[in-house]
Amino acid sequence: MDLSLTDAERDLAELCREFARKEIAVRAPRAWYEGRCDTDLLREMGGLGLLGMLVPPEWGGIGMSTVGFVAAMEQLGVADQSVAAAWQAHVTIGSLPLYLFGTDEQRERWLRPLAEGRALGAFGLTEPGAGSDARGIRTRAERRDGGWLINGRKTFISNAGTDMSFGVTLLARTETPGGEPAYANFVVERGTPGFTTGPKLNGIGWRGLDTRELFFDDVWVPDDHLLGDPATGLGQFLRTLEVGRISIAALSLSLTQAVLDLATGYARERVQFGQPISRFQAIQFKLADIATELEAARWLTYRAAWLRDTGRPFVKEAAMAKLKASRVATWAASEAVQVHGGTGYMLDSPVARFYCDAKVLEIGEGTNEIQHLVIARQLGC
């Protein structure tokens, strides 16, 4: 199997490498420590075409392959996880529902500004009482006066509260004409009466990512804000989430590469007992193990992306990639801090920032426990 990059994919990766080195690595760490989302960086990425990564050119994107998307993520996430997390959420769950299930009118109205980098996309699923159990959401949408009246609350929603946000696409409970429970996706634009956002949430990591609670109090939207089939909204979202798993796996690869680079560089410079600690077998084994696990996770992730690009089933492989890569990232970050010793425990150390960012990779876009269930079901259990 040949998984080498095409010229277009290679050029994209190089573009992202240079932007990450010259802009993200220089500016994003300060935003992380200050706990703010640097939307100026995201706008600049939009100017490079990066915010329309998986959207075809006819709707303002660049139509890049999933493999190319993974390659781009590897370069961006090495510089900063918060910026990369905001970017991947926009590119996948923030934009793809509109592309996959929207009408041409909806794509022109909402998808094009997202793909062209003029706005930031978000999707609202998680609630205080519903996360892994997506069917347990309580946000409701009721037919009312030629449209829908939405009431409910979402939490841990990224990209919906910045000065660049267009609003949110959300999942809500509805009913079929026969009165059966159903789920549907709706677009709620910023500024819609009754739609408000809470203050930025303060997580352990991803401090440069804008994540908030969203509140919907008698929010009325017309029928043209309904996205796709009102009876199959949950399935529509889950289909989008399959791509999101590849995205989080790629983000995990970038973090593992970042901490490996930091740990290796530090080990070569740190002198103890008269020699660099990189000469000690205990340190060498740590670095060798991280590099080996990274390579294994990398090919799981690229294979899942390749399967999607070639139209083959990829649900199981995407879940495996997310499970493996996120596990490797959290373990590798811990090992990298250990290599740094006390220096790595200090928050002004770059490796500490990545350590804080790592844990959420096992939680976002479906917890690792959910990935186990997905894989088991694909095995016929």
N, C-alpha and C positions, 0 to 999 in steps of 0.2 A: 504494500500500500504506500503510495506516494502522497505525503501530507506536506510537501514543501510549498511555500507561499508562491502565488503568482506574482507577476511584476507589479500589478496594481496593489495587491495586499502588502507586498514588501515596501512599496513607496509610501503607503499609508502608515505602516509601522514606523518608518523612518521619520515621517512628518510628526507623528506623535512623540517619538523619542526626542526630537529636537525641541518641540514645544514644551514637553515635560521638563527637559533639562534647563531651558532658558527662562521659562515663565512659572510653571507650577512649582518646581522644586525651590524656587527663590521666594515666591509669594505665599504659597498655601500654608506652610508651617505656621506662620504668624497668625493667619486666620484660624487655624486649628486651636492654637493656644488662647486666642481671643474668643473662641466659640461663635464664629460668624461664618456665614456662607459667602464666599467671594464670587458674586454673580458676574463681576467684570471678567474673571477668568472664563466663566461659562459662555459669556457673550463672545469672547475672542475665539473660543473653540467653535462656536456657531459660525463665526466668520470664515473658519477653515473648512466648514462643511461637516464637522464631526457630530453635530447634534441631529443630523438626518442620516445617520450611519446605515440603518436597515430599511429606510424608506426609499422607494424607487424615485428616479429623477422626475417622473411626471408629477409627483407630489412634493417636489422641493428637496428630496434627499439625494444621496449619492449611490444608493443601491448596492452597498458593499455586502459581501458574503459574510456568513457567520464566522468562518475561519478568520477573515480579515478583521472582524469585530474583536475576536479573542486576541489577535495579534496586537491590535491597537490598545486594548485594555492592559495587556502585559506591560506596555511602555508607559501608559499614563499612571497606573496604580503604583508603580515603583516610586514615583515622585510624591504622591499623596493619595491616601485612600478616600478621604472625604470628597475631594473633587471627582475622583473616579466613580465613587458611589453615586453621587448626584447625576453624573453623566450616564451611567449605566441604567439608573432608574428611569431617566428621561427617555433613553433610546429604546428600552424594552417595554416595561409595563406602562410607561407614560405616553408612549406613541403608538405602539403596535395595535392596541385595541381599536384605535381609530382607523388604522390602515386595514386591518383584517376584517373588521365588522361594520365600518362606517359606510355611509352612502357617499357618492361623489361630492355632493353638496357639503356634507360634514367634513370630508377630507379637505376640501378647499377652504372651509371656514376655520377649522381647528388644527388639522394635521400639517398643512403647509407652513404656518408660522412656527410650529414646533420643529419641523424638519429644516427650515431655513435658519434656525437659531435665533428667531425673534422672540420666542417665548419658551418657558420651561414646563414640561409635562409631569403630571402626577397621577397616581391611581390610589383610590381609597378602598381598602378591604378590611384591614384589621380594626377591631373594636375592643373596648375594655373587657368584654365578655366573650370575644370570638377572635381567634387567631388561626391556629392550626385547624380548628373546626369552623371552616368557612360557612358551612350551612347554619351555624349558630348566630349569624349576624342579626341584629335587631333593627337596624336602620330600615325604614319602610318607605315605599313609594306607592301612593294611592292615586287612582284616576280622579282628576278634578278639573272641570271647566276647560276641556280640550287640551289638558296637559297632565302633569303629575305633581303631587304635593309630597315633598320629601321631609322626613323627620328622623333624626338620629344623631349619632356621634361616631367619629372615627378617631383612631389614635395611631401613633408611630408612623404618620404619613409624611413622606419626604417630598420636597420640592413644591409644596402647595402654598407656602407662606412667604416667598421671596418677592422682591420687586420685579422679578422676571416671570413669575408664575402666571399661567393663563387661567388657572382654576384647578379642577380635579375631575377625573372620571371615577365614578364610584359604583360599587355593587350594593343593591338594595333588595329587600324582600318585596315581592308583589304577589298578585294572584292571577291565575288564568281566568278567562271568561267563565269557566265552570266553577270557579271558587277554589281551585287547587293551589297550594303554595308554589311559588315560582321565584326566580331571581332575575333581575335585569340590571343592565349597566346604563348609567346616565351621565351626561356631561353637565357640570355645574360651573359656570364661569365666575371668575373673580368679580366681586361687586354685586352679585345676585343678592337681593334682599333676603335676610335670614341666614345667609351663609357667612360664618365667621371662623376665624382661626385663633387658637390659643397661643400662649407664648412658646418660644422655641424650647424644646425639651433638652435636658442636659444629660447626655449619655456618657458612659465610660469612654467610649471612642467615637469616631466619626463626628468629632466636635465641630468640624467645618461643614457639616451637612445640615440643611434646614429641615428639621423633623418636628411635627406639631400634632396637636389634637385639632380636629375639625368638627364644627357644630352646624347642624342643619335644623333650623326651627321654622317650620312652615315655609320651606323653600319651594317655590313653584317654578317649574320649567315647562315649556311647551313640548308638544310631541316630537318636534325635530331635535330635541336633546336626548331622546332615547336612542341608545346605540345597539344596533343589531336586533335579534329576536328577543322579545320581552319574556319568553318562556325558557330561554337557554343561556341566560347571562352568566351563570356560574361556570358552565362548561366553556364559554368564551374566555372568561378570565383565566381558568385553569390552563387553557391552551397557550395563552400568553405567558403564563408562569413557567411553562416548560422551557422557553427561551431564557427567562430570567435565571433559571438554575445554571445554565451554561454561563451566563453573565457573572453570577456570583463565584462560580468555579474559576473563571478567568481572573476576577478580582483577587481571589485567594492566591492564584499563581503569582500575581504581581507582588503581593505582600511577602510571600515566601522568598521570592527573588530579592526583594529589598532587604529583608533581615539577613539573608545569606550574604549579600554583598557587605552589609554593615559589619556583621560578625567576622567575616574573613578579613576585611580591612583592619578592624581593631586588633584581631589576633596577630596580624603581621607586625603591628606597631607596638603593642603592649609588651613590655619587657618585665619578666619575673625570673628570679633565680639565674640572672645573667644571660637570658636569651628570650627572643620573642615567644609568646605562648603558643604561636602556631606550630612550633617545633615539638610541642608536647602531644603525645599520642591521644590523650583524653580529649584535647581540643580538636585534633585532626579528625577523630572519629565522629564528633558532633557535626562538624562541617560536612564530612563525607555523607553522613546519614541524611542531613537536610538536602544536599544536592541530589541524592538518589531518590528520595521521596518526592522532591519537586519534579524530577523528570518523569516519574511514574504518573503523578497527578496531571502533568502537562499533556501527556499523550492521551489520557482518558478524556481530557477536556477538548483537545483538538479533534479527537475522533467523534465525540458527540456533535461538535460543530460541523464537521464534514458530513456526518449522516444527515443532519438537517439540510445542509446545502444540496445534497444529492437526492433529496426527497425520500429518504429511507426513514423507517421508524427510529426515534431517538429518545423516547420518554425514559426508558430504563437507563440508557447511557448518560443522559443529562443528570438524572438523579445520582447515579454512581459518581459522576465527575464532581458534582457539588458536594457530595458526602466526603469523598476522598480529599479533594483539594482544600476544603475548609478545615478538615481535621489536621491536615499537614500544616496549614498556615498557623493555626493556634499553637500547635506543638513546636513548630519551627521558631515562632516568635519567643516562646518561653526559653528555648535552647539558646537563642541569640542573646537574650538578656543575661542568661547564665554565663555565656562567654564574656560579656562585658563586665560581669560582677556588679559592684556597687554603682559604677558609672551608668550601667544600663537601667538601674532602678530609679534614677533621677529623671523627672519629667522633662528636663531640658535636653535630654539625650534623644536623638532621633529614633533609636531602637525602642525606647519606651513609648513613643507615640504610636509606632506600629504595633507594639504589644497591646496597647489599649484598644486599637482598632480591630484586632484579630478576632475577638470572641464573637462579635455580632455576625461574622461570616457563617457560624454554625447555627444561626437563628434566622437571619433574613431570607426571604424568598422561599419559605418553607423550612422548618427546623430539620435538623439531621434525623430526628426521630421520624418525621414525615417522609424523609427520603428513604429510610429503611422500609416503610410501609409501601411506598411506590415501587421500590425494587422487588419486594416480596410478591406484590400483586402481579408484576410483570413476569415473575417466575411461576405464576399459576397458583400461588397460595391464597 
